[in-house]
Amino acid sequence: MSVKGRTNTRPSGSPRKLACPKSEHGLVFPTGAGEVEYHSNIVVRGLAPVQVAAGVVTKAGKAKYTAMHALRHFYASWCINRREDGGLGLPLRSYSTDSGTPLFR
C-alpha cells in the first residue's frame, strides 16, 4: 500500500495487523467492529484515561485536556525541554513562514 509516495514495508503478519479487526474501508485503527473510530470515543476511551493515570488532572480529578491537539503541544515541549528535565534537548530552529509551525532539527 502506498500513501503519498511511501510504501508500507511492515510484514503482513505483524502483531498489530493480526490483532487489528478487519475493515472493509482499509482503516489502520478501526473500532472492534471494523468501522471508523469517532473522535469522542478516542478522547473518552484513550486520551482521558492516560492523562488520569499520569496525574494530568483538574482539581476534580478529571482529565485536564479534552482535545487531541494537546498531544501536539506535549510533543513539542518534550522535544525542546532540557535533557536533565526529561526532554530531548532539541533546539527550536525557526518558525516556518508558510505554516507558522515551529520546526525542529
GULO-705380 format. One record per residue: residue in one letter; x, y, z of N, C-alpha, C, O in turn. Coordinates in pm, whole numbers, plus 50000, padded with zeros to 5 digits. Atoms other than C-alpha are relative to their C-alpha. Layout:
N
R rest  n_xx  n_yy  n_zz ca_xx ca_yy ca_zz  c_xx  c_yy  c_zz  o_xx  o_yy  o_zz
R    A     X     Y     Z     X     Y     Z     X     Y     Z     X     Y     Z
...
end
This chain:
105
R rest  n_xx  n_yy  n_zz ca_xx ca_yy ca_zz  c_xx  c_yy  c_zz  o_xx  o_yy  o_zz
R    M 50085 49882 50000 50000 50000 50000 50088 50123 50000 50183 50131 50078
R    S 49919 49880 50010 50141 50339 49906 49915 50122 50030 49805 50138 49977
R    V 50069 49876 49966 50041 50673 50056 50098 50113 49979 50203 50118 50043
R    K 49916 49885 50030 50189 50993 49916 50145 49961 49976 50236 50023 50030
R    G 49866 50040 50037 50489 50811 49775 50071 49910 50099 50184 49869 50075
R    R 49938 50090 49902 50556 50599 50086 49938 49863 49988 49817 49849 49966
R    T 50049 50138 50009 50525 50224 50079 50003 49936 50138 50100 49950 50212
R    N 50007 50071 49874 50413 50019 50377 50090 49877 49991 50063 49786 49912
R    T 49907 50113 50005 50701 49781 50443 49982 49904 50116 50063 49813 50135
R    R 50024 50090 49888 50553 49614 50751 49963 49862 49946 49890 49852 49847
R    P 50041 50133 50043 50523 49238 50717 49852 49979 50025 49797 50030 50123
R    S 50145 50018 49988 50165 49124 50667 49961 49929 50128 49846 49940 50170
R    G 50031 50071 49877 50185 48911 50981 50043 50074 50126 50062 50012 50230
R    S 49956 49924 49883 50288 49194 51216 49897 49988 50112 49778 49973 50084
R    P 50094 50013 49887 50134 49176 51567 49883 50097 49994 49771 50058 50025
R    R 50108 49903 50007 49934 49498 51515 49897 49959 49895 49777 49967 49918
R    K 50091 50036 50107 49789 49377 51188 49919 49875 50036 49801 49866 50003
R    L 50071 50120 49960 49700 49037 51332 49893 50030 50104 49788 49967 50105
R    A 50094 49967 49893 49526 49196 51633 49894 50099 49954 49790 50112 50019
R    C 50090 49896 50049 49354 49469 51430 49880 49937 49930 49897 49848 49846
R    P 50118 50055 50067 48994 49396 51325 50003 50027 49850 50056 50129 49806
R    K 50010 49981 50145 48932 49353 50953 49906 50117 49974 49806 50134 50044
R    S 50080 49884 50033 48789 49665 50792 49975 50004 49850 50069 49992 49771
R    E 50034 49986 50142 48606 49699 50462 50061 50128 49944 50084 50138 49823
R    H 49953 49869 50042 48740 50055 50450 50152 50010 49995 50204 50114 49955
R    G 49854 49996 50000 49109 49964 50485 50056 50091 50108 50162 50150 50090
R    L 49957 49911 49893 49138 50156 50813 50118 49941 50076 50129 49819 50092
R    V 49884 50044 49924 49460 50139 51012 49961 49967 50143 50004 49865 50197
R    F 50044 50022 49863 49294 50168 51355 49847 50006 50007 49792 50105 50056
R    P 50147 49999 49995 48927 50072 51319 49948 49964 50139 50025 49925 50227
R    T 50062 50047 49877 48683 50003 51600 50002 49848 50000 50047 49786 49904
R    G 50006 50145 49992 48632 49645 51716 49913 49939 49892 49932 49824 49854
R    A 50089 50047 50106 48361 49616 51452 50054 50032 49861 49989 50001 49761
R    G 49940 49969 50129 48595 49740 51177 49952 50131 49939 49975 50155 49821
R    E 50053 49872 50050 48429 50083 51145 50091 50116 50042 50191 50096 50111
R    V 49926 49879 49967 48558 50440 51177 49985 50029 50150 49874 50024 50203
R    E 50002 49963 49858 48651 50536 51535 49972 50149 50010 50042 50229 49949
R    Y 50037 49860 49987 48485 50862 51634 50091 50071 50099 50140 50011 50194
R    H 49911 49918 49918 48687 51143 51790 49962 49994 50148 50050 49979 50233
R    S 50042 50000 49860 48480 51148 52110 50036 49869 50069 50074 49869 50186
R    N 49960 50129 49941 48546 50776 52167 50149 49993 50024 50194 49939 50125
R    I 49855 49999 49984 48918 50824 52115 50038 50080 50124 50125 50039 50202
R    V 49971 49916 49885 48921 51104 52373 49956 49933 50130 50032 49927 50226
R    V 50056 50057 49876 48697 50930 52630 50069 49868 50037 50097 49845 50155
R    R 49945 50132 49969 48848 50581 52600 50152 49992 49987 50213 49895 50032
R    G 49855 50003 50020 49206 50672 52505 50074 50112 50069 50155 50087 50159
R    L 49925 49885 49949 49329 51022 52585 49973 50027 50148 50067 50045 50225
R    A 50034 49967 49861 49143 51084 52912 50057 49900 50101 50118 49943 50199
R    P 49945 50093 49902 49239 50759 53092 50153 50008 50015 50206 49989 50124
R    V 49854 49988 49994 49606 50808 53004 50039 50122 50083 50133 50115 50162
R    Q 49971 49880 49922 49602 51160 53149 49974 49976 50148 50054 50017 50232
R    V 50033 50028 49860 49433 51043 53468 50108 49911 50062 50152 49935 50175
R    A 49896 50090 49950 49687 50762 53507 50133 50074 50022 50209 50038 50111
R    A 49875 49923 49989 49972 51015 53457 49988 50115 50099 50087 50183 50127
R    G 50019 49893 49903 49821 51259 53708 49978 50136 49938 49988 50238 50007
R    V 50027 49874 50069 49743 51527 53447 49848 50023 50011 49772 49995 49918
R    V 50142 49990 49970 49409 51613 53604 49964 50138 50055 50050 50214 50097
R    T 50054 49878 49940 49190 51902 53717 49985 49976 50150 50011 49866 50199
R    K 50023 50015 49856 49110 51965 54083 49893 49895 50028 49893 49832 50133
R    A 50108 50098 49985 48802 51744 54032 50047 49858 49966 49970 49763 49980
R    G 49946 50132 50031 49027 51454 53924 49969 49951 49860 49992 49834 49830
R    K 50028 50038 50139 48917 51455 53558 50116 50041 49912 50198 50124 49950
R    A 49893 49969 50095 49147 51468 53256 50005 50151 49973 49901 50214 49952
R    K 49983 49856 50015 49289 51818 53216 49973 50047 49857 49915 50154 49836
R    Y 50015 49959 50139 49290 51828 52835 49899 49911 49929 49901 49789 49946
R    T 50105 50077 50066 48998 51723 52619 50015 49997 49849 49927 49945 49780
R    A 49981 49997 50145 49140 51778 52272 50128 49926 49963 50228 49933 50034
R    M 49883 50074 50048 49382 51559 52076 50115 50096 49967 50231 50055 49967
R    H 49898 49901 50034 49567 51879 51980 50099 50019 50115 50212 50060 50093
R    A 49912 49990 49883 49711 51877 52334 50123 49911 49983 50230 49944 50033
R    L 49886 50089 50022 49932 51587 52224 50108 50067 49917 50227 50041 49937
R    R 49902 49929 50083 50099 51809 51965 50083 50094 50088 50205 50102 50073
R    H 49929 49909 49911 50186 52064 52233 50091 49924 50097 50202 49968 50127
R    F 49917 50083 49912 50311 51792 52467 50127 49956 49927 50237 49966 49982
R    Y 49886 50048 50076 50537 51652 52196 50100 50112 49974 50221 50093 49988
R    A 49910 49887 50027 50677 51995 52105 50076 50039 50126 50196 50066 50121
R    S 49934 49966 49874 50751 52070 52471 50105 49896 50037 50214 49930 50081
R    W 49907 50107 49969 50915 51732 52519 50126 50012 49914 50237 49989 49962
R    C 49885 49987 50090 51138 51792 52215 50095 50110 50044 50217 50091 50037
R    I 49913 49886 49970 51269 52129 52334 50040 50009 50147 50130 50087 50180
R    N 49959 49997 49859 51288 52064 52712 50142 49947 50014 50187 49863 49936
R    R 49863 50043 49974 51637 52019 52853 50004 49851 50032 49909 49796 50089
R    R 49984 50143 49971 51767 51662 52878 49991 49972 50149 49932 49872 50191
R    E 50002 50022 49855 51814 51699 53253 49858 50013 50058 49833 49970 50170
R    D 50140 49991 49958 51442 51780 53274 49914 49891 49936 49791 49894 49947
R    G 50074 50110 50061 51345 51466 53081 49965 50020 49853 49898 49936 49794
R    G 50029 49974 50141 51325 51623 52735 50110 49950 49909 50203 49883 49953
R    L 49899 50041 50097 51524 51565 52420 50109 50105 49981 50216 50076 49929
R    G 49900 49894 50012 51706 51899 52433 50022 50047 49859 50130 50095 49827
R    L 49985 49956 50139 51644 51978 52067 49981 50151 49991 49892 50205 50057
R    P 50015 49854 50012 51690 52343 51965 49880 50035 49912 49850 49967 49814
R    L 50108 49947 50083 51396 52537 51831 50067 50070 49884 50135 50171 49903
R    R 49927 49948 50115 51519 52607 51482 49943 50133 49953 50014 50234 49954
R    S 50060 49876 50051 51278 52864 51344 49851 49976 49980 49802 49865 50000
R    Y 50141 50015 50036 50920 52927 51250 49990 50000 49849 50051 50082 49780
R    S 50019 50010 50145 50814 52823 50904 49917 50119 49954 49817 50153 50017
R    T 50072 49883 50047 50700 53122 50704 49868 49965 49934 49777 50048 49928
R    D 50123 50034 50071 50432 52929 50517 49892 49944 50092 49773 49961 50062
R    S 50104 50060 49917 50256 52748 50802 49999 50052 50143 49902 50028 50215
R    G 49995 49951 49864 50364 52918 51124 50029 49891 50102 50016 49914 50222
R    T 49972 50111 49910 50461 52579 51270 50147 49998 50036 50232 50007 49947
R    P 49859 50007 49965 50783 52558 51471 50064 49873 49943 50003 49766 49944
R    L 49928 50114 50056 51040 52331 51310 50112 49962 50094 50174 50048 50156
R    F 49895 50051 49914 51283 52113 51500 50101 49924 49917 50067 49869 49812
R    R 49896 50080 50066 51611 51954 51396 50042 49891 50090 50129 49812 50055
end
